[in-house]
Amino acid sequence: MRYTTKDAKIAFKRLCKVLGKTPGYKKGNWCLDCNATYGGCVVREMLENGGEGSPMGMSRRTPKAFCYLVSTIEELIQAKVLYPYIVNNI
């Protein structure tokens, strides 16, 4: 399957929802910076002092790698929620 910037943007919205972050360009919000010329997608956080942070690291990821990363994060969060159930029922 071919992944595009559109897929990365959809995955980014899911990531924000799962982590309780607000997408956007206002202070405290997260935004997705996609640029094929520079190597792909990176998450930016708009800081209170007017700067930008990189809460998921500085490395850019291709849309495919970014979508896989978001899926993995979702699975890990799900696993932690289900962990007590797994431990008590084995």
C-alpha positions, 0 to 999 in steps of 0.5 A: 500500500502506498502512503501519502501526506494525506494518510500522515495527516489522518494518522496525526489527528488520531495521534493527537486524539490518543495523546490528548493534544490539540492540533493547530498552530496556537501556543501549546498545540501540535502540528504536523510538518510535512515536506517531501523535500526535507525528508517527510513528516515531523511533529512540531509543538508550538511553545509558549515562548513562541518557539517550536519543539519536537516532542517526537524527535527531530527526525523526519519520517516518510508518510509510511513510517509516520503512519506505522509509528502512530499505529505502534503508539496506539497499540502500546497505549492499548496494551497498557490499558489492557495489561491488568486484565491480561495479568489477572486472567493468565 
